Amino acid sequence: MKIAGDDVTSLFIPECGHFPAEETSQELLSALHSFLAPYRALGPVHKNVCR
């Protein structure tokens, strides 16, 4: 993915195969929580996008 993005971060979750949401859900949620934390402070960008 590094050729497709400017700011790419890798994460290795031990003992996880192809389905992290099913196999290691708590580890995935923890990683997503940390990754998305800076964006939460920005608040909603667009309201009523899906009308």
ModelCIF file with pLDDT and N, C-alpha, C, O atoms, coordinates in Angstrom:
data_MODEL
#
_entry.id   MODEL 
#
_entity.id                         1 
_entity.type                       polymer 
_entity.pdbx_number_of_molecules   1 
#
_entity_poly.entity_id                      1 
_entity_poly.type                           'polypeptide(L)' 
_entity_poly.nstd_linkage                   no 
_entity_poly.nstd_monomer                   no 
_entity_poly.pdbx_seq_one_letter_code       MKIAGDDVTSLFIPECGHFPAEETSQELLSALHSFLAPYRALGPVHKNVCR 
_entity_poly.pdbx_seq_one_letter_code_can   MKIAGDDVTSLFIPECGHFPAEETSQELLSALHSFLAPYRALGPVHKNVCR 
_entity_poly.pdbx_strand_id                 A 
#
loop_
_entity_poly_seq.entity_id 
_entity_poly_seq.num 
_entity_poly_seq.mon_id 
_entity_poly_seq.hetero 
1 1  MET n 
1 2  LYS n 
1 3  ILE n 
1 4  ALA n 
1 5  GLY n 
1 6  ASP n 
1 7  ASP n 
1 8  VAL n 
1 9  THR n 
1 10 SER n 
1 11 LEU n 
1 12 PHE n 
1 13 ILE n 
1 14 PRO n 
1 15 GLU n 
1 16 CYS n 
1 17 GLY n 
1 18 HIS n 
1 19 PHE n 
1 20 PRO n 
1 21 ALA n 
1 22 GLU n 
1 23 GLU n 
1 24 THR n 
1 25 SER n 
1 26 GLN n 
1 27 GLU n 
1 28 LEU n 
1 29 LEU n 
1 30 SER n 
1 31 ALA n 
1 32 LEU n 
1 33 HIS n 
1 34 SER n 
1 35 PHE n 
1 36 LEU n 
1 37 ALA n 
1 38 PRO n 
1 39 TYR n 
1 40 ARG n 
1 41 ALA n 
1 42 LEU n 
1 43 GLY n 
1 44 PRO n 
1 45 VAL n 
1 46 HIS n 
1 47 LYS n 
1 48 ASN n 
1 49 VAL n 
1 50 CYS n 
1 51 ARG n 
#
_struct_asym.id          A 
_struct_asym.entity_id   1 
#
loop_
_ma_qa_metric.id 
_ma_qa_metric.mode 
_ma_qa_metric.name 
_ma_qa_metric.software_group_id 
_ma_qa_metric.type 
1 global pLDDT . pLDDT 
2 local  pLDDT . pLDDT 
#
_ma_qa_metric_global.metric_id      1 
_ma_qa_metric_global.metric_value   83.65 
_ma_qa_metric_global.model_id       1 
_ma_qa_metric_global.ordinal_id     1 
#
loop_
_ma_qa_metric_local.label_asym_id 
_ma_qa_metric_local.label_comp_id 
_ma_qa_metric_local.label_seq_id 
_ma_qa_metric_local.metric_id 
_ma_qa_metric_local.metric_value 
_ma_qa_metric_local.model_id 
_ma_qa_metric_local.ordinal_id 
A MET 1  2 72.00 1 1  
A LYS 2  2 73.00 1 2  
A ILE 3  2 84.00 1 3  
A ALA 4  2 85.00 1 4  
A GLY 5  2 84.00 1 5  
A ASP 6  2 86.00 1 6  
A ASP 7  2 81.00 1 7  
A VAL 8  2 82.00 1 8  
A THR 9  2 82.00 1 9  
A SER 10 2 85.00 1 10 
A LEU 11 2 87.00 1 11 
A PHE 12 2 91.00 1 12 
A ILE 13 2 91.00 1 13 
A PRO 14 2 90.00 1 14 
A GLU 15 2 88.00 1 15 
A CYS 16 2 91.00 1 16 
A GLY 17 2 90.00 1 17 
A HIS 18 2 92.00 1 18 
A PHE 19 2 94.00 1 19 
A PRO 20 2 92.00 1 20 
A ALA 21 2 93.00 1 21 
A GLU 22 2 95.00 1 22 
A GLU 23 2 96.00 1 23 
A THR 24 2 95.00 1 24 
A SER 25 2 95.00 1 25 
A GLN 26 2 95.00 1 26 
A GLU 27 2 94.00 1 27 
A LEU 28 2 93.00 1 28 
A LEU 29 2 95.00 1 29 
A SER 30 2 94.00 1 30 
A ALA 31 2 93.00 1 31 
A LEU 32 2 92.00 1 32 
A HIS 33 2 93.00 1 33 
A SER 34 2 90.00 1 34 
A PHE 35 2 88.00 1 35 
A LEU 36 2 88.00 1 36 
A ALA 37 2 89.00 1 37 
A PRO 38 2 86.00 1 38 
A TYR 39 2 84.00 1 39 
A ARG 40 2 82.00 1 40 
A ALA 41 2 78.00 1 41 
A LEU 42 2 79.00 1 42 
A GLY 43 2 76.00 1 43 
A PRO 44 2 72.00 1 44 
A VAL 45 2 67.00 1 45 
A HIS 46 2 61.00 1 46 
A LYS 47 2 60.00 1 47 
A ASN 48 2 58.00 1 48 
A VAL 49 2 55.00 1 49 
A CYS 50 2 58.00 1 50 
A ARG 51 2 52.00 1 51 
#
loop_
_atom_site.group_PDB 
_atom_site.id 
_atom_site.type_symbol 
_atom_site.label_atom_id 
_atom_site.label_alt_id 
_atom_site.label_comp_id 
_atom_site.label_asym_id 
_atom_site.label_entity_id 
_atom_site.label_seq_id 
_atom_site.pdbx_PDB_ins_code 
_atom_site.Cartn_x 
_atom_site.Cartn_y 
_atom_site.Cartn_z 
_atom_site.occupancy 
_atom_site.B_iso_or_equiv 
_atom_site.pdbx_formal_charge 
_atom_site.auth_seq_id 
_atom_site.auth_comp_id 
_atom_site.auth_asym_id 
_atom_site.auth_atom_id 
_atom_site.pdbx_PDB_model_num 
ATOM 1   N N  . MET A 1 1  ? 0.804   -1.199  0.000  1.00 72.00 ? 1  MET A N  1 
ATOM 2   C CA . MET A 1 1  ? 0.000   0.000   0.000  1.00 72.00 ? 1  MET A CA 1 
ATOM 3   C C  . MET A 1 1  ? 0.849   1.267   0.000  1.00 72.00 ? 1  MET A C  1 
ATOM 4   O O  . MET A 1 1  ? 0.342   2.353   -0.278 1.00 72.00 ? 1  MET A O  1 
ATOM 5   N N  . LYS A 1 2  ? 2.116   1.138   0.305  1.00 73.00 ? 2  LYS A N  1 
ATOM 6   C CA . LYS A 1 2  ? 2.961   2.335   0.364  1.00 73.00 ? 2  LYS A CA 1 
ATOM 7   C C  . LYS A 1 2  ? 3.089   3.040   -0.980 1.00 73.00 ? 2  LYS A C  1 
ATOM 8   O O  . LYS A 1 2  ? 3.392   4.233   -1.019 1.00 73.00 ? 2  LYS A O  1 
ATOM 9   N N  . ILE A 1 3  ? 2.865   2.334   -2.074 1.00 84.00 ? 3  ILE A N  1 
ATOM 10  C CA . ILE A 1 3  ? 2.907   2.998   -3.377 1.00 84.00 ? 3  ILE A CA 1 
ATOM 11  C C  . ILE A 1 3  ? 1.601   3.744   -3.661 1.00 84.00 ? 3  ILE A C  1 
ATOM 12  O O  . ILE A 1 3  ? 1.549   4.588   -4.556 1.00 84.00 ? 3  ILE A O  1 
ATOM 13  N N  . ALA A 1 4  ? 0.557   3.436   -2.907 1.00 85.00 ? 4  ALA A N  1 
ATOM 14  C CA . ALA A 1 4  ? -0.744  4.065   -3.133 1.00 85.00 ? 4  ALA A CA 1 
ATOM 15  C C  . ALA A 1 4  ? -1.026  5.215   -2.171 1.00 85.00 ? 4  ALA A C  1 
ATOM 16  O O  . ALA A 1 4  ? -1.918  6.022   -2.434 1.00 85.00 ? 4  ALA A O  1 
ATOM 17  N N  . GLY A 1 5  ? -0.289  5.312   -1.061 1.00 84.00 ? 5  GLY A N  1 
ATOM 18  C CA . GLY A 1 5  ? -0.586  6.324   -0.052 1.00 84.00 ? 5  GLY A CA 1 
ATOM 19  C C  . GLY A 1 5  ? 0.649   7.083   0.383  1.00 84.00 ? 5  GLY A C  1 
ATOM 20  O O  . GLY A 1 5  ? 1.779   6.630   0.199  1.00 84.00 ? 5  GLY A O  1 
ATOM 21  N N  . ASP A 1 6  ? 0.411   8.249   0.964  1.00 86.00 ? 6  ASP A N  1 
ATOM 22  C CA . ASP A 1 6  ? 1.506   9.090   1.443  1.00 86.00 ? 6  ASP A CA 1 
ATOM 23  C C  . ASP A 1 6  ? 1.901   8.776   2.880  1.00 86.00 ? 6  ASP A C  1 
ATOM 24  O O  . ASP A 1 6  ? 3.066   8.924   3.248  1.00 86.00 ? 6  ASP A O  1 
ATOM 25  N N  . ASP A 1 7  ? 0.950   8.347   3.687  1.00 81.00 ? 7  ASP A N  1 
ATOM 26  C CA . ASP A 1 7  ? 1.196   8.111   5.108  1.00 81.00 ? 7  ASP A CA 1 
ATOM 27  C C  . ASP A 1 7  ? 0.636   6.738   5.459  1.00 81.00 ? 7  ASP A C  1 
ATOM 28  O O  . ASP A 1 7  ? -0.502  6.624   5.915  1.00 81.00 ? 7  ASP A O  1 
ATOM 29  N N  . VAL A 1 8  ? 1.428   5.705   5.246  1.00 82.00 ? 8  VAL A N  1 
ATOM 30  C CA . VAL A 1 8  ? 0.976   4.330   5.438  1.00 82.00 ? 8  VAL A CA 1 
ATOM 31  C C  . VAL A 1 8  ? 1.633   3.748   6.681  1.00 82.00 ? 8  VAL A C  1 
ATOM 32  O O  . VAL A 1 8  ? 2.845   3.861   6.865  1.00 82.00 ? 8  VAL A O  1 
ATOM 33  N N  . THR A 1 9  ? 0.830   3.130   7.526  1.00 82.00 ? 9  THR A N  1 
ATOM 34  C CA . THR A 1 9  ? 1.319   2.484   8.731  1.00 82.00 ? 9  THR A CA 1 
ATOM 35  C C  . THR A 1 9  ? 0.932   1.012   8.686  1.00 82.00 ? 9  THR A C  1 
ATOM 36  O O  . THR A 1 9  ? -0.215  0.675   8.393  1.00 82.00 ? 9  THR A O  1 
ATOM 37  N N  . SER A 1 10 ? 1.879   0.147   8.971  1.00 85.00 ? 10 SER A N  1 
ATOM 38  C CA . SER A 1 10 ? 1.609   -1.292  9.004  1.00 85.00 ? 10 SER A CA 1 
ATOM 39  C C  . SER A 1 10 ? 1.346   -1.729  10.433 1.00 85.00 ? 10 SER A C  1 
ATOM 40  O O  . SER A 1 10 ? 1.853   -1.135  11.385 1.00 85.00 ? 10 SER A O  1 
ATOM 41  N N  . LEU A 1 11 ? 0.553   -2.768  10.565 1.00 87.00 ? 11 LEU A N  1 
ATOM 42  C CA . LEU A 1 11 ? 0.276   -3.334  11.881 1.00 87.00 ? 11 LEU A CA 1 
ATOM 43  C C  . LEU A 1 11 ? 0.283   -4.848  11.752 1.00 87.00 ? 11 LEU A C  1 
ATOM 44  O O  . LEU A 1 11 ? -0.399  -5.410  10.894 1.00 87.00 ? 11 LEU A O  1 
ATOM 45  N N  . PHE A 1 12 ? 1.045   -5.495  12.593 1.00 91.00 ? 12 PHE A N  1 
ATOM 46  C CA . PHE A 1 12 ? 1.088   -6.952  12.633 1.00 91.00 ? 12 PHE A CA 1 
ATOM 47  C C  . PHE A 1 12 ? 0.356   -7.404  13.882 1.00 91.00 ? 12 PHE A C  1 
ATOM 48  O O  . PHE A 1 12 ? 0.720   -7.022  14.994 1.00 91.00 ? 12 PHE A O  1 
ATOM 49  N N  . ILE A 1 13 ? -0.669  -8.213  13.703 1.00 91.00 ? 13 ILE A N  1 
ATOM 50  C CA . ILE A 1 13 ? -1.408  -8.781  14.826 1.00 91.00 ? 13 ILE A CA 1 
ATOM 51  C C  . ILE A 1 13 ? -1.048  -10.260 14.888 1.00 91.00 ? 13 ILE A C  1 
ATOM 52  O O  . ILE A 1 13 ? -1.437  -11.028 14.008 1.00 91.00 ? 13 ILE A O  1 
ATOM 53  N N  . PRO A 1 14 ? -0.309  -10.667 15.918 1.00 90.00 ? 14 PRO A N  1 
ATOM 54  C CA . PRO A 1 14 ? 0.113   -12.068 16.024 1.00 90.00 ? 14 PRO A CA 1 
ATOM 55  C C  . PRO A 1 14 ? -1.079  -13.025 16.042 1.00 90.00 ? 14 PRO A C  1 
ATOM 56  O O  . PRO A 1 14 ? -2.141  -12.709 16.578 1.00 90.00 ? 14 PRO A O  1 
ATOM 57  N N  . GLU A 1 15 ? -0.882  -14.174 15.457 1.00 88.00 ? 15 GLU A N  1 
ATOM 58  C CA . GLU A 1 15 ? -1.873  -15.251 15.435 1.00 88.00 ? 15 GLU A CA 1 
ATOM 59  C C  . GLU A 1 15 ? -3.161  -14.851 14.738 1.00 88.00 ? 15 GLU A C  1 
ATOM 60  O O  . GLU A 1 15 ? -4.235  -15.345 15.080 1.00 88.00 ? 15 GLU A O  1 
ATOM 61  N N  . CYS A 1 16 ? -3.057  -13.960 13.763 1.00 91.00 ? 16 CYS A N  1 
ATOM 62  C CA . CYS A 1 16 ? -4.219  -13.541 13.000 1.00 91.00 ? 16 CYS A CA 1 
ATOM 63  C C  . CYS A 1 16 ? -4.005  -13.919 11.542 1.00 91.00 ? 16 CYS A C  1 
ATOM 64  O O  . CYS A 1 16 ? -2.927  -13.712 10.986 1.00 91.00 ? 16 CYS A O  1 
ATOM 65  N N  . GLY A 1 17 ? -5.035  -14.469 10.938 1.00 90.00 ? 17 GLY A N  1 
ATOM 66  C CA . GLY A 1 17 ? -4.955  -14.856 9.535  1.00 90.00 ? 17 GLY A CA 1 
ATOM 67  C C  . GLY A 1 17 ? -5.530  -13.780 8.636  1.00 90.00 ? 17 GLY A C  1 
ATOM 68  O O  . GLY A 1 17 ? -5.127  -12.619 8.709  1.00 90.00 ? 17 GLY A O  1 
ATOM 69  N N  . HIS A 1 18 ? -6.471  -14.165 7.789  1.00 92.00 ? 18 HIS A N  1 
ATOM 70  C CA . HIS A 1 18 ? -7.029  -13.263 6.796  1.00 92.00 ? 18 HIS A CA 1 
ATOM 71  C C  . HIS A 1 18 ? -8.262  -12.503 7.279  1.00 92.00 ? 18 HIS A C  1 
ATOM 72  O O  . HIS A 1 18 ? -8.746  -11.620 6.572  1.00 92.00 ? 18 HIS A O  1 
ATOM 73  N N  . PHE A 1 19 ? -8.773  -12.817 8.445  1.00 94.00 ? 19 PHE A N  1 
ATOM 74  C CA . PHE A 1 19 ? -10.016 -12.223 8.923  1.00 94.00 ? 19 PHE A CA 1 
ATOM 75  C C  . PHE A 1 19 ? -9.829  -11.582 10.302 1.00 94.00 ? 19 PHE A C  1 
ATOM 76  O O  . PHE A 1 19 ? -10.320 -12.118 11.295 1.00 94.00 ? 19 PHE A O  1 
ATOM 77  N N  . PRO A 1 20 ? -9.128  -10.444 10.381 1.00 92.00 ? 20 PRO A N  1 
ATOM 78  C CA . PRO A 1 20 ? -8.842  -9.853  11.691 1.00 92.00 ? 20 PRO A CA 1 
ATOM 79  C C  . PRO A 1 20 ? -10.094 -9.471  12.474 1.00 92.00 ? 20 PRO A C  1 
ATOM 80  O O  . PRO A 1 20 ? -10.093 -9.551  13.703 1.00 92.00 ? 20 PRO A O  1 
ATOM 81  N N  . ALA A 1 21 ? -11.150 -9.063  11.799 1.00 93.00 ? 21 ALA A N  1 
ATOM 82  C CA . ALA A 1 21 ? -12.370 -8.676  12.518 1.00 93.00 ? 21 ALA A CA 1 
ATOM 83  C C  . ALA A 1 21 ? -12.993 -9.866  13.245 1.00 93.00 ? 21 ALA A C  1 
ATOM 84  O O  . ALA A 1 21 ? -13.624 -9.698  14.289 1.00 93.00 ? 21 ALA A O  1 
ATOM 85  N N  . GLU A 1 22 ? -12.817 -11.054 12.702 1.00 95.00 ? 22 GLU A N  1 
ATOM 86  C CA . GLU A 1 22 ? -13.373 -12.253 13.336 1.00 95.00 ? 22 GLU A CA 1 
ATOM 87  C C  . GLU A 1 22 ? -12.381 -12.939 14.265 1.00 95.00 ? 22 GLU A C  1 
ATOM 88  O O  . GLU A 1 22 ? -12.760 -13.469 15.309 1.00 95.00 ? 22 GLU A O  1 
ATOM 89  N N  . GLU A 1 23 ? -11.113 -12.928 13.881 1.00 96.00 ? 23 GLU A N  1 
ATOM 90  C CA . GLU A 1 23 ? -10.109 -13.690 14.617 1.00 96.00 ? 23 GLU A CA 1 
ATOM 91  C C  . GLU A 1 23 ? -9.529  -12.943 15.815 1.00 96.00 ? 23 GLU A C  1 
ATOM 92  O O  . GLU A 1 23 ? -9.252  -13.554 16.847 1.00 96.00 ? 23 GLU A O  1 
ATOM 93  N N  . THR A 1 24 ? -9.345  -11.648 15.692 1.00 95.00 ? 24 THR A N  1 
ATOM 94  C CA . THR A 1 24 ? -8.727  -10.855 16.764 1.00 95.00 ? 24 THR A CA 1 
ATOM 95  C C  . THR A 1 24 ? -9.447  -9.510  16.866 1.00 95.00 ? 24 THR A C  1 
ATOM 96  O O  . THR A 1 24 ? -8.839  -8.452  16.704 1.00 95.00 ? 24 THR A O  1 
ATOM 97  N N  . SER A 1 25 ? -10.728 -9.570  17.132 1.00 95.00 ? 25 SER A N  1 
ATOM 98  C CA . SER A 1 25 ? -11.558 -8.361  17.098 1.00 95.00 ? 25 SER A CA 1 
ATOM 99  C C  . SER A 1 25 ? -11.106 -7.291  18.094 1.00 95.00 ? 25 SER A C  1 
ATOM 100 O O  . SER A 1 25 ? -11.113 -6.108  17.755 1.00 95.00 ? 25 SER A O  1 
ATOM 101 N N  . GLN A 1 26 ? -10.720 -7.666  19.289 1.00 95.00 ? 26 GLN A N  1 
ATOM 102 C CA . GLN A 1 26 ? -10.308 -6.663  20.277 1.00 95.00 ? 26 GLN A CA 1 
ATOM 103 C C  . GLN A 1 26 ? -9.016  -5.968  19.865 1.00 95.00 ? 26 GLN A C  1 
ATOM 104 O O  . GLN A 1 26 ? -8.881  -4.758  20.050 1.00 95.00 ? 26 GLN A O  1 
ATOM 105 N N  . GLU A 1 27 ? -8.070  -6.712  19.314 1.00 94.00 ? 27 GLU A N  1 
ATOM 106 C CA . GLU A 1 27 ? -6.821  -6.116  18.857 1.00 94.00 ? 27 GLU A CA 1 
ATOM 107 C C  . GLU A 1 27 ? -7.072  -5.164  17.685 1.00 94.00 ? 27 GLU A C  1 
ATOM 108 O O  . GLU A 1 27 ? -6.465  -4.095  17.607 1.00 94.00 ? 27 GLU A O  1 
ATOM 109 N N  . LEU A 1 28 ? -7.968  -5.557  16.774 1.00 93.00 ? 28 LEU A N  1 
ATOM 110 C CA . LEU A 1 28 ? -8.308  -4.710  15.637 1.00 93.00 ? 28 LEU A CA 1 
ATOM 111 C C  . LEU A 1 28 ? -9.003  -3.435  16.107 1.00 93.00 ? 28 LEU A C  1 
ATOM 112 O O  . LEU A 1 28 ? -8.667  -2.345  15.642 1.00 93.00 ? 28 LEU A O  1 
ATOM 113 N N  . LEU A 1 29 ? -9.954  -3.552  17.010 1.00 95.00 ? 29 LEU A N  1 
ATOM 114 C CA . LEU A 1 29 ? -10.643 -2.366  17.534 1.00 95.00 ? 29 LEU A CA 1 
ATOM 115 C C  . LEU A 1 29 ? -9.677  -1.425  18.237 1.00 95.00 ? 29 LEU A C  1 
ATOM 116 O O  . LEU A 1 29 ? -9.794  -0.206  18.104 1.00 95.00 ? 29 LEU A O  1 
ATOM 117 N N  . SER A 1 30 ? -8.737  -1.967  18.973 1.00 94.00 ? 30 SER A N  1 
ATOM 118 C CA . SER A 1 30 ? -7.749  -1.142  19.649 1.00 94.00 ? 30 SER A CA 1 
ATOM 119 C C  . SER A 1 30 ? -6.892  -0.381  18.643 1.00 94.00 ? 30 SER A C  1 
ATOM 120 O O  . SER A 1 30 ? -6.611  0.803   18.826 1.00 94.00 ? 30 SER A O  1 
ATOM 121 N N  . ALA A 1 31 ? -6.481  -1.066  17.584 1.00 93.00 ? 31 ALA A N  1 
ATOM 122 C CA . ALA A 1 31 ? -5.673  -0.426  16.549 1.00 93.00 ? 31 ALA A CA 1 
ATOM 123 C C  . ALA A 1 31 ? -6.468  0.657   15.818 1.00 93.00 ? 31 ALA A C  1 
ATOM 124 O O  . ALA A 1 31 ? -5.938  1.734   15.546 1.00 93.00 ? 31 ALA A O  1 
ATOM 125 N N  . LEU A 1 32 ? -7.723  0.381   15.503 1.00 92.00 ? 32 LEU A N  1 
ATOM 126 C CA . LEU A 1 32 ? -8.558  1.369   14.824 1.00 92.00 ? 32 LEU A CA 1 
ATOM 127 C C  . LEU A 1 32 ? -8.839  2.574   15.719 1.00 92.00 ? 32 LEU A C  1 
ATOM 128 O O  . LEU A 1 32 ? -8.869  3.712   15.250 1.00 92.00 ? 32 LEU A O  1 
ATOM 129 N N  . HIS A 1 33 ? -9.044  2.316   16.997 1.00 93.00 ? 33 HIS A N  1 
ATOM 130 C CA . HIS A 1 33 ? -9.286  3.404   17.948 1.00 93.00 ? 33 HIS A CA 1 
ATOM 131 C C  . HIS A 1 33 ? -8.102  4.362   17.973 1.00 93.00 ? 33 HIS A C  1 
ATOM 132 O O  . HIS A 1 33 ? -8.280  5.579   17.935 1.00 93.00 ? 33 HIS A O  1 
ATOM 133 N N  . SER A 1 34 ? -6.902  3.812   18.037 1.00 90.00 ? 34 SER A N  1 
ATOM 134 C CA . SER A 1 34 ? -5.695  4.643   18.047 1.00 90.00 ? 34 SER A CA 1 
ATOM 135 C C  . SER A 1 34 ? -5.508  5.371   16.722 1.00 90.00 ? 34 SER A C  1 
ATOM 136 O O  . SER A 1 34 ? -5.133  6.543   16.701 1.00 90.00 ? 34 SER A O  1 
ATOM 137 N N  . PHE A 1 35 ? -5.769  4.677   15.621 1.00 88.00 ? 35 PHE A N  1 
ATOM 138 C CA . PHE A 1 35 ? -5.587  5.258   14.297 1.00 88.00 ? 35 PHE A CA 1 
ATOM 139 C C  . PHE A 1 35 ? -6.571  6.403   14.035 1.00 88.00 ? 35 PHE A C  1 
ATOM 140 O O  . PHE A 1 35 ? -6.203  7.410   13.430 1.00 88.00 ? 35 PHE A O  1 
ATOM 141 N N  . LEU A 1 36 ? -7.806  6.253   14.483 1.00 88.00 ? 36 LEU A N  1 
ATOM 142 C CA . LEU A 1 36 ? -8.845  7.246   14.204 1.00 88.00 ? 36 LEU A CA 1 
ATOM 143 C C  . LEU A 1 36 ? -8.921  8.373   15.229 1.00 88.00 ? 36 LEU A C  1 
ATOM 144 O O  . LEU A 1 36 ? -9.626  9.356   15.003 1.00 88.00 ? 36 LEU A O  1 
ATOM 145 N N  . ALA A 1 37 ? -8.213  8.253   16.346 1.00 89.00 ? 37 ALA A N  1 
ATOM 146 C CA . ALA A 1 37 ? -8.274  9.250   17.414 1.00 89.00 ? 37 ALA A CA 1 
ATOM 147 C C  . ALA A 1 37 ? -8.018  10.682  16.935 1.00 89.00 ? 37 ALA A C  1 
ATOM 148 O O  . ALA A 1 37 ? -8.759  11.576  17.341 1.00 89.00 ? 37 ALA A O  1 
ATOM 149 N N  . PRO A 1 38 ? -7.027  10.946  16.110 1.00 86.00 ? 38 PRO A N  1 
ATOM 150 C CA . PRO A 1 38 ? -6.798  12.333  15.673 1.00 86.00 ? 38 PRO A CA 1 
ATOM 151 C C  . PRO A 1 38 ? -7.965  12.908  14.872 1.00 86.00 ? 38 PRO A C  1 
ATOM 152 O O  . PRO A 1 38 ? -8.190  14.118  14.895 1.00 86.00 ? 38 PRO A O  1 
ATOM 153 N N  . TYR A 1 39 ? -8.704  12.063  14.169 1.00 84.00 ? 39 TYR A N  1 
ATOM 154 C CA . TYR A 1 39 ? -9.806  12.539  13.343 1.00 84.00 ? 39 TYR A CA 1 
ATOM 155 C C  . TYR A 1 39 ? -11.057 12.831  14.171 1.00 84.00 ? 39 TYR A C  1 
ATOM 156 O O  . TYR A 1 39 ? -11.897 13.635  13.768 1.00 84.00 ? 39 TYR A O  1 
ATOM 157 N N  . ARG A 1 40 ? -11.181 12.173  15.334 1.00 82.00 ? 40 ARG A N  1 
ATOM 158 C CA . ARG A 1 40 ? -12.332 12.421  16.205 1.00 82.00 ? 40 ARG A CA 1 
ATOM 159 C C  . ARG A 1 40 ? -12.362 13.860  16.693 1.00 82.00 ? 40 ARG A C  1 
ATOM 160 O O  . ARG A 1 40 ? -13.434 14.439  16.866 1.00 82.00 ? 40 ARG A O  1 
ATOM 161 N N  . ALA A 1 41 ? -11.198 14.434  16.911 1.00 78.00 ? 41 ALA A N  1 
ATOM 162 C CA . ALA A 1 41 ? -11.100 15.808  17.411 1.00 78.00 ? 41 ALA A CA 1 
ATOM 163 C C  . ALA A 1 41 ? -11.590 16.819  16.377 1.00 78.00 ? 41 ALA A C  1 
ATOM 164 O O  . ALA A 1 41 ? -11.979 17.931  16.733 1.00 78.00 ? 41 ALA A O  1 
ATOM 165 N N  . LEU A 1 42 ? -11.573 16.440  15.101 1.00 79.00 ? 42 LEU A N  1 
ATOM 166 C CA . LEU A 1 42 ? -12.004 17.354  14.044 1.00 79.00 ? 42 LEU A CA 1 
ATOM 167 C C  . LEU A 1 42 ? -13.519 17.504  13.979 1.00 79.00 ? 42 LEU A C  1 
ATOM 168 O O  . LEU A 1 42 ? -14.022 18.508  13.475 1.00 79.00 ? 42 LEU A O  1 
ATOM 169 N N  . GLY A 1 43 ? -14.247 16.515  14.483 1.00 76.00 ? 43 GLY A N  1 
ATOM 170 C CA . GLY A 1 43 ? -15.707 16.547  14.416 1.00 76.00 ? 43 GLY A CA 1 
ATOM 171 C C  . GLY A 1 43 ? -16.173 16.160  13.028 1.00 76.00 ? 43 GLY A C  1 
ATOM 172 O O  . GLY A 1 43 ? -15.362 15.849  12.156 1.00 76.00 ? 43 GLY A O  1 
ATOM 173 N N  . PRO A 1 44 ? -17.487 16.179  12.822 1.00 72.00 ? 44 PRO A N  1 
ATOM 174 C CA . PRO A 1 44 ? -18.028 15.805  11.521 1.00 72.00 ? 44 PRO A CA 1 
ATOM 175 C C  . PRO A 1 44 ? -17.619 16.799  10.438 1.00 72.00 ? 44 PRO A C  1 
ATOM 176 O O  . PRO A 1 44 ? -17.674 18.013  10.638 1.00 72.00 ? 44 PRO A O  1 
ATOM 177 N N  . VAL A 1 45 ? -17.214 16.274  9.307  1.00 67.00 ? 45 VAL A N  1 
ATOM 178 C CA . VAL A 1 45 ? -16.808 17.128  8.192  1.00 67.00 ? 45 VAL A CA 1 
ATOM 179 C C  . VAL A 1 45 ? -18.020 17.518  7.367  1.00 67.00 ? 45 VAL A C  1 
ATOM 180 O O  . VAL A 1 45 ? -18.176 18.683  7.001  1.00 67.00 ? 45 VAL A O  1 
ATOM 181 N N  . HIS A 1 46 ? -18.876 16.555  7.071  1.00 61.00 ? 46 HIS A N  1 
ATOM 182 C CA . HIS A 1 46 ? -20.060 16.813  6.260  1.00 61.00 ? 46 HIS A CA 1 
ATOM 183 C C  . HIS A 1 46 ? -21.276 16.266  6.984  1.00 61.00 ? 46 HIS A C  1 
ATOM 184 O O  . HIS A 1 46 ? -21.269 15.125  7.445  1.00 61.00 ? 46 HIS A O  1 
ATOM 185 N N  . LYS A 1 47 ? -22.293 17.055  7.083  1.00 60.00 ? 47 LYS A N  1 
ATOM 186 C CA . LYS A 1 47 ? -23.553 16.588  7.656  1.00 60.00 ? 47 LYS A CA 1 
ATOM 187 C C  . LYS A 1 47 ? -24.504 16.246  6.519  1.00 60.00 ? 47 LYS A C  1 
ATOM 188 O O  . LYS A 1 47 ? -24.492 16.881  5.464  1.00 60.00 ? 47 LYS A O  1 
ATOM 189 N N  . ASN A 1 48 ? -25.306 15.258  6.747  1.00 58.00 ? 48 ASN A N  1 
ATOM 190 C CA . ASN A 1 48 ? -26.341 14.844  5.781  1.00 58.00 ? 48 ASN A CA 1 
ATOM 191 C C  . ASN A 1 48 ? -25.757 14.544  4.412  1.00 58.00 ? 48 ASN A C  1 
ATOM 192 O O  . ASN A 1 48 ? -26.280 14.998  3.394  1.00 58.00 ? 48 ASN A O  1 
ATOM 193 N N  . VAL A 1 49 ? -24.675 13.781  4.384  1.00 55.00 ? 49 VAL A N  1 
ATOM 194 C CA . VAL A 1 49 ? -24.055 13.427  3.113  1.00 55.00 ? 49 VAL A CA 1 
ATOM 195 C C  . VAL A 1 49 ? -24.934 12.440  2.351  1.00 55.00 ? 49 VAL A C  1 
ATOM 196 O O  . VAL A 1 49 ? -25.053 12.529  1.129  1.00 55.00 ? 49 VAL A O  1 
ATOM 197 N N  . CYS A 1 50 ? -25.541 11.515  3.057  1.00 58.00 ? 50 CYS A N  1 
ATOM 198 C CA . CYS A 1 50 ? -26.373 10.492  2.405  1.00 58.00 ? 50 CYS A CA 1 
ATOM 199 C C  . CYS A 1 50 ? -27.834 10.884  2.482  1.00 58.00 ? 50 CYS A C  1 
ATOM 200 O O  . CYS A 1 50 ? -28.539 10.514  3.421  1.00 58.00 ? 50 CYS A O  1 
ATOM 201 N N  . ARG A 1 51 ? -28.268 11.607  1.527  1.00 52.00 ? 51 ARG A N  1 
ATOM 202 C CA . ARG A 1 51 ? -29.687 11.981  1.483  1.00 52.00 ? 51 ARG A CA 1 
ATOM 203 C C  . ARG A 1 51 ? -30.367 11.318  0.340  1.00 52.00 ? 51 ARG A C  1 
ATOM 204 O O  . ARG A 1 51 ? -31.566 11.510  0.139  1.00 52.00 ? 51 ARG A O  1 
#
